[in-house]
């Protein structure tokens, strides 16, 4: 058997190079598969609700609600009652949540949130959060929008919600409600 300058049999270096070549090809194939599969989504038949109070996760049957589109449509927007200010609307929402009146709270949500989740699953989700108190924050105006910040107190910590309202045909409507810093 021939020896190379390093003292190893000549065939050994060729084998290592061949093995490295195979590994590189496999890695390229795996990356290509991941990139082409990344555009596909999988729908499961299980809804998961994370409970802030205990950090536990419960699973129930049924499909998860579709993601809210976030597209504002003034014709379907949730309208505030006559003479109700944006601050009063947010306060009514949190009072309903604390009282366990999740149907009333659901009715006060923006239309896209209601389209993404039914009232029953929304109520179950809120019950799991264990909201015990709230505090209205600042109200600001940005263009045609009025923004009301409110903080919900839960066993897992405080979470700030940002509600956006606008006037349509002279009436206040709910444009959006998002968790600050989360974009949801």
C-alpha positions as CSV (number, residue, x, y, z in Angstrom):
1,X,0.0,0.0,0.0
2,X,1.3,3.5,-0.9
3,X,1.9,6.0,1.8
4,X,1.4,9.7,1.4
5,X,3.7,12.4,2.8
6,X,1.7,12.4,6.1
7,X,2.3,8.7,6.6
8,X,-1.3,7.7,6.0
9,X,-2.4,5.4,3.2
10,X,-3.3,7.4,0.1
11,X,-6.8,6.0,-0.2
12,X,-7.7,7.4,3.3
13,X,-7.5,11.1,2.2
14,X,-9.7,10.4,-0.8
15,X,-12.3,8.7,1.4
16,X,-12.5,11.6,3.8
17,X,-12.9,14.1,0.9
18,X,-15.6,11.9,-0.6
19,X,-17.4,11.7,2.8
20,X,-17.3,15.5,3.2
21,X,-18.7,15.9,-0.3
22,X,-21.6,13.7,0.5
23,X,-22.3,15.6,3.8
24,X,-22.3,18.9,1.9
25,X,-24.7,17.6,-0.7
26,X,-27.0,16.3,2.0
27,X,-27.0,19.7,3.8
28,X,-27.8,21.5,0.6
29,X,-30.8,19.1,0.0
30,X,-32.0,19.6,3.6
31,X,-31.8,23.4,3.3
32,X,-33.7,23.3,-0.1
33,X,-36.4,21.2,1.4
34,X,-36.8,23.5,4.4
35,X,-37.0,26.5,2.2
36,X,-39.6,25.1,-0.2
37,X,-41.7,23.7,2.7
38,X,-41.6,27.0,4.7
39,X,-44.4,28.5,2.6
40,X,-46.8,25.7,3.5
41,X,-49.0,25.9,6.6
42,X,-50.4,23.0,8.6
43,X,-53.8,23.2,10.2
44,X,-54.3,21.1,13.3
45,X,-57.6,20.2,15.0
46,X,-56.5,21.3,18.4
47,X,-56.9,24.6,20.1
48,X,-54.4,25.5,22.8
49,X,-55.0,28.2,25.4
50,X,-52.1,29.3,27.6
51,X,-53.2,30.3,31.0
52,X,-51.2,33.3,32.3
53,X,-52.0,32.7,35.9
54,X,-50.5,29.2,36.2
55,X,-48.3,29.1,33.1
56,X,-50.1,25.8,32.2
57,X,-51.4,25.0,28.8
58,X,-54.7,23.3,28.2
59,X,-55.8,21.7,25.0
60,X,-59.3,21.3,23.8
61,X,-60.8,19.8,20.6
62,X,-61.8,22.0,17.7
63,X,-59.9,24.1,15.2
64,X,-58.0,27.2,16.4
65,X,-59.6,30.5,15.4
66,X,-58.2,32.0,12.2
67,X,-55.9,35.0,12.7
68,X,-57.5,38.4,12.6
69,X,-56.9,40.1,9.4
70,X,-56.3,43.5,11.0
71,X,-58.0,45.2,8.0
72,X,-60.3,47.9,9.1
73,X,-63.7,48.1,7.4
74,X,-65.7,51.1,8.6
75,X,-69.0,49.5,7.4
76,X,-68.6,46.5,9.7
77,X,-66.8,48.3,12.6
78,X,-68.1,48.0,16.1
79,X,-69.9,51.2,16.9
80,X,-69.9,52.9,20.3
81,X,-73.2,53.9,21.8
82,X,-74.5,57.4,21.3
83,X,-72.6,59.8,23.6
84,X,-70.1,57.0,24.7
85,X,-66.5,58.2,24.6
86,X,-63.6,55.9,23.6
87,X,-62.4,55.9,27.3
88,X,-65.9,54.9,28.5
89,X,-66.0,52.1,25.9
90,X,-62.6,50.6,27.1
91,X,-63.8,51.0,30.7
92,X,-67.0,49.1,30.0
93,X,-65.0,46.4,28.3
94,X,-62.7,45.8,31.3
95,X,-65.6,46.0,33.8
96,X,-67.4,43.3,31.8
97,X,-64.2,41.2,31.8
98,X,-63.7,41.5,35.6
99,X,-67.4,40.7,36.2
100,X,-67.1,37.6,34.0
101,X,-69.5,38.9,31.4
102,X,-67.4,37.7,28.5
103,X,-70.3,38.0,26.0
104,X,-70.6,41.7,26.7
105,X,-66.8,42.1,26.5
106,X,-66.8,40.2,23.2
107,X,-69.5,42.5,21.7
108,X,-67.2,45.5,22.5
109,X,-64.2,44.1,20.5
110,X,-63.2,45.4,17.1
111,X,-64.9,43.6,14.2
112,X,-61.7,41.8,13.0
113,X,-61.2,40.3,16.5
114,X,-64.8,39.0,16.5
115,X,-64.4,37.6,13.0
116,X,-61.3,35.7,14.2
117,X,-62.8,34.0,17.3
118,X,-66.3,33.1,18.5
119,X,-67.7,34.4,21.7
120,X,-67.5,31.1,23.6
121,X,-63.8,30.5,23.0
122,X,-63.0,34.2,23.6
123,X,-64.7,33.8,27.0
124,X,-62.8,30.7,27.9
125,X,-59.5,32.4,26.9
126,X,-60.3,35.5,29.0
127,X,-61.3,33.3,32.0
128,X,-57.9,31.6,31.8
129,X,-56.2,35.0,32.0
130,X,-57.7,35.8,35.4
131,X,-57.8,39.5,34.9
132,X,-58.5,41.1,38.3
133,X,-58.1,44.8,37.7
134,X,-57.5,47.4,35.0
135,X,-56.2,50.9,34.8
136,X,-56.9,53.4,32.1
137,X,-53.8,55.0,30.7
138,X,-53.3,58.0,28.5
139,X,-55.5,59.0,25.6
140,X,-53.9,60.5,22.6
141,X,-55.0,61.7,19.2
142,X,-53.1,60.8,16.0
143,X,-54.7,62.2,12.8
144,X,-58.3,61.0,12.8
145,X,-57.6,58.3,15.4
146,X,-58.0,58.4,19.2
147,X,-55.9,55.9,21.0
148,X,-56.7,54.7,24.5
149,X,-54.1,52.8,26.5
150,X,-55.3,50.5,29.3
151,X,-53.4,48.0,31.5
152,X,-54.9,44.8,32.6
153,X,-53.7,43.2,35.9
154,X,-53.4,39.4,35.8
155,X,-51.6,36.9,38.1
156,X,-48.9,36.5,35.5
157,X,-48.3,40.2,35.3
158,X,-49.7,43.4,33.8
159,X,-50.4,43.7,30.1
160,X,-51.0,47.0,28.2
161,X,-53.7,47.1,25.6
162,X,-53.9,49.8,22.9
163,X,-57.4,50.6,21.6
164,X,-57.8,52.7,18.5
165,X,-61.0,54.5,17.7
166,X,-62.0,56.7,14.8
167,X,-65.1,58.6,13.7
168,X,-67.2,57.3,10.8
169,X,-70.1,59.5,9.7
170,X,-69.8,61.4,13.0
171,X,-69.9,58.3,15.2
172,X,-67.1,56.6,17.1
173,X,-66.1,53.1,16.0
174,X,-63.5,50.7,17.3
175,X,-60.7,50.5,14.8
176,X,-58.4,48.1,16.6
177,X,-57.3,46.6,19.9
178,X,-53.8,45.3,20.3
179,X,-51.6,44.1,23.0
180,X,-48.8,46.7,23.3
181,X,-45.6,45.4,21.7
182,X,-47.2,42.3,20.3
183,X,-49.1,43.7,17.2
184,X,-52.1,41.5,17.9
